[in-house]
Amino acid sequence: MSTDRAPKFTIYSSEASQWAMVPLLGIQEKGIQPHEYEHREIDLIGAGNFDAEYLKINHNGTLPALTTPSLDTPLEESADILEFLDRLEPSRGTSLAPKDAATKERAAELITLVHSMDLNSNLILLTARDTEELEKVKATFYDFITTRQRVLEENAARDPSHPFYGPKAADNNGVYKVYTTSSTSPEHHDFFKSTHEGYKAFANAFGQLESLLALPYAAGDHLTYADLNIIPWLSHVLCFAGAKDFNDFAALESLVRKTVPGFSVGPELRQWWKTIQERESFKKIYPVLH
Ligand SMILES: N[C@@H](CCC(=O)N[C@@H](CS)C(=O)NCC(=O)O)C(=O)O
């Protein structure tokens, strides 16, 4: 194979990963073709992201990651991978870099906000405020949480000095215990209480997002990195809140209103989301919400 036919980079992703969709949207916007890169699917649901080999690529054990001969170390953050793809092919497809200082500043703020703990979609996927909600999230994620714990503990036992496994097993153990023990324990009480606090912070950050959005695109008049970071987050949140179609915000609103009665999804976000649904990249990566 001649050098110009060699794959330009390898992207590690998972169908189940929200953040892996950031670079996958970027690949579509840039018009990068499948033969130009290698795509490796990691089994996030089966804890494949905790394989020792994958941890050598992404030390956080998260998806996505990108490797390429031109970089000494892999890229471990979705936002960095997206910028790398844009710089790799600056004049091809959509130019995603903000074109002026104000757009750049707004894009950076939006990206920080949507990646913040306050908007972490795991609040909706994995946590609960009462036993009824706990049964609901367990119905979908029990296997995910218990498989992670088993794999982390097995790996920690096999390799006790590994810097990742012990702390990660301890970290996952909190939610693991709540999923696997009777729901009358003090741990459950604390979990339900902190989930309530999480929803308050989520509603507040959602309001910040609404006021930061510029239209028609997130940071201004053209598509930027910001849009492609917000899309996967919103899709994941809507999907796991139980939305019946792309523009169904009612399920999310009713979930958040249980803690914050006045919560509603504002007009800016709704309008932005409509604009985004017209893009070919979106249609390709999101035939359905996920
Ligand atoms: N800040 C990271 C977050 C990546 C992340 O948390 N990815 C999730 C999937 S969407 C993951 O791999 N989680 C596995 C874990 O935390 O064990 C990024 O934007 O790339």
The ligand as a Gaussian input file, in Angstrom:
#p B3LYP/6-31G(d) Opt

LIG

0 1
 N      -14.231000      14.467000      28.408000
 C      -14.291000      13.232000      27.651000
 C      -15.416000      12.380000      28.195000
 C      -15.484000      11.058000      27.485000
 C      -16.453000      10.104000      28.167000
 O      -16.764000      10.234000      29.383000
 N      -16.902000       9.120000      27.406000
 C      -17.804000       8.125000      27.942000
 C      -18.707000       7.598000      26.858000
 S      -19.702000       8.885000      26.207000
 C      -16.983000       6.962000      28.434000
 O      -16.138000       6.471000      27.731000
 N      -17.244000       6.505000      29.655000
 C      -16.597000       5.362000      30.171000
 C      -16.255000       5.490000      31.617000
 O      -16.356000       6.593000      32.155000
 O      -15.887000       4.491000      32.182000
 C      -14.497000      13.521000      26.165000
 O      -15.177000      14.502000      25.856000
 O      -13.952000      12.778000      25.329000

